[in-house]
Amino acid sequence: MQKFKDRWEINANWQFVFPLLGLVGLLLSSFLLAKGLITRLFNVTENHDFFILGISILTILLFALLLLLTLKIFDALEKKWNVTYRWELIAIFIAFAITGSTAAKVSDPILSLIGLSKETTNGWIYWPLRIFLIFPIYQVILLIVGWLFGQFKFFWWFEKKMLRRMGFARFLKD
């Protein structure tokens, strides 16, 4: 356990929440990917024996692959983002995941409120409008979720950096 704490620079017990949430999220993602792949590739139902065995094996393989990929990404981003503790990377990744999913879910009802839906609007109009709408929603939610995860300083820096690259530097104070 001490080796794990040292690797992720965990100084307090509450910081274990982030690696635990990260592993649970990775396992859930692996399961959902495995379920989708098995269902689409082999066209089997959920009560079929092959389905359960296939999902179990594929979930374990995907989990291992995603874990290795995530750890490689962490090594690169730790230097680039200049975080104080490694466990903060997990909090940042979780915040990005929650924000992306939430912004995508929220944008559809908002488009419906203004009278646009996938069924009634041309795709060439609907999708650019949805993406255009998701962008500001995403920015606000990112700061809120980042604050909830104790990473507001990082996400505020991230937002300012992105806005500067988009040409909005004159609107930002330092």
C-alpha positions in Angstrom: 0.0 0.0 0.0 2.9 2.4 0.8 4.3 1.8 -2.7 0.9 2.8 -4.2 0.8 5.9 -2.0 4.3 6.9 -3.0 3.7 6.3 -6.7 0.6 8.6 -6.7 2.0 11.0 -4.1 -0.9 10.4 -1.7 -0.5 12.2 1.6 -4.0 12.0 3.1 -6.5 9.1 3.0 -9.2 11.2 1.3 -6.9 11.4 -1.8 -7.5 7.6 -2.3 -10.9 8.6 -3.7 -9.4 9.7 -7.0 -7.5 6.5 -7.9 -10.5 4.5 -6.8 -12.9 6.6 -8.9 -10.5 6.3 -11.8 -10.3 2.6 -11.6 -14.0 2.2 -11.3 -14.6 4.5 -14.2 -12.0 2.7 -16.3 -13.7 -0.7 -15.5 -17.1 0.7 -16.3 -15.9 2.1 -19.6 -14.2 -1.3 -20.4 -17.4 -3.1 -19.6 -19.6 -0.8 -21.8 -17.1 -1.0 -24.7 -17.0 -4.8 -24.4 -20.8 -5.1 -24.2 -21.2 -2.9 -27.3 -18.6 -4.8 -29.3 -19.9 -8.2 -28.4 -23.5 -7.2 -29.2 -22.6 -5.6 -32.5 -20.0 -8.1 -33.7 -21.6 -11.3 -32.8 -25.3 -10.3 -32.7 -26.0 -12.2 -29.4 -28.5 -11.4 -26.7 -27.7 -10.7 -23.1 -29.0 -14.0 -21.8 -26.7 -16.1 -24.0 -23.8 -17.9 -22.3 -21.3 -16.7 -24.9 -22.4 -13.1 -24.2 -21.4 -13.3 -20.5 -18.1 -15.1 -21.2 -17.2 -12.8 -24.1 -18.0 -9.7 -22.1 -16.0 -10.9 -19.1 -12.9 -11.7 -21.1 -13.1 -8.6 -23.3 -13.7 -6.3 -20.3 -10.5 -7.6 -18.6 -8.5 -7.2 -21.8 -9.9 -3.7 -22.5 -9.3 -2.7 -18.9 -5.7 -3.7 -19.0 -5.2 -2.0 -22.4 -6.9 1.2 -21.2 -5.0 1.2 -18.0 -1.6 0.9 -19.8 -2.6 3.7 -22.2 -3.8 5.9 -19.4 -0.6 5.5 -17.4 1.4 6.4 -20.5 -0.7 9.5 -21.0 -0.2 10.4 -17.3 3.6 10.3 -17.7 3.5 12.7 -20.6 0.8 15.1 -19.1 2.4 15.2 -15.7 5.3 17.1 -17.2 3.3 19.2 -19.6 0.6 20.3 -17.1 3.0 20.8 -14.2 0.7 19.4 -11.5 1.8 19.2 -7.9 0.7 15.6 -7.2 0.2 12.7 -9.5 -3.2 11.9 -8.0 -4.4 15.3 -9.3 -4.1 14.0 -12.8 -6.8 11.4 -12.0 -9.0 14.2 -10.6 -8.4 16.2 -13.8 -9.2 13.3 -16.1 -12.4 12.6 -14.1 -13.4 16.2 -14.3 -12.9 16.2 -18.1 -14.9 13.0 -18.5 -17.8 14.3 -16.4 -17.8 17.7 -18.1 -17.8 16.2 -21.6 -20.7 13.8 -20.9 -22.7 16.5 -19.1 -22.3 19.1 -21.8 -23.3 16.6 -24.5 -26.4 15.6 -22.5 -27.4 19.2 -21.7 -27.1 20.5 -25.2 -29.9 18.3 -26.7 -32.7 19.5 -24.4 -31.5 23.1 -24.9 -31.8 22.7 -28.7 -35.2 21.1 -28.2 -36.3 24.2 -26.2 -35.5 26.4 -29.1 -37.4 24.1 -31.5 -34.6 22.1 -33.0 -34.3 18.3 -33.0 -32.4 15.6 -34.9 -35.7 14.4 -36.4 -36.9 17.8 -37.7 -33.7 19.6 -38.6 -31.2 18.9 -41.4 -28.1 17.3 -40.0 -25.9 20.0 -41.7 -27.7 22.6 -39.5 -28.4 20.5 -36.4 -24.9 19.2 -35.7 -22.9 22.5 -36.2 -25.5 24.2 -33.9 -25.2 21.5 -31.3 -21.4 21.7 -31.3 -21.6 25.5 -31.2 -23.9 25.3 -28.3 -21.9 22.6 -26.5 -18.7 24.7 -26.5 -19.7 27.5 -24.1 -21.7 25.0 -21.9 -18.6 22.9 -21.7 -16.4 25.8 -20.6 -18.7 26.7 -17.8 -19.3 23.2 -16.6 -15.5 22.5 -16.8 -14.8 25.3 -14.3 -17.6 24.1 -12.0 -16.6 20.4 -12.0 -12.9 21.4 -11.7 -13.8 23.4 -8.7 -15.7 20.5 -7.2 -12.7 18.3 -7.6 -10.4 20.8 -6.1 -8.7 21.7 -9.4 -10.1 25.1 -10.2 -6.6 26.7 -10.5 -5.6 24.2 -13.2 -8.9 24.5 -15.1 -8.8 28.3 -15.0 -5.3 28.2 -16.4 -6.5 25.7 -19.0 -9.4 27.9 -20.0 -7.3 31.0 -20.3 -4.7 29.2 -22.4 -7.4 27.9 -24.8 -9.1 31.3 -25.0 -5.8 33.0 -25.8 -5.2 30.5 -28.6 -8.7 31.3 -30.0 -7.9 35.1 -30.1 -9.7 36.2 -27.0 -6.6 37.3 -25.1 -7.7 40.9 -24.9 -10.7 39.9 -22.7 -8.6 38.1 -20.1 -6.9 39.8 -17.2 -3.8 38.2 -15.6 
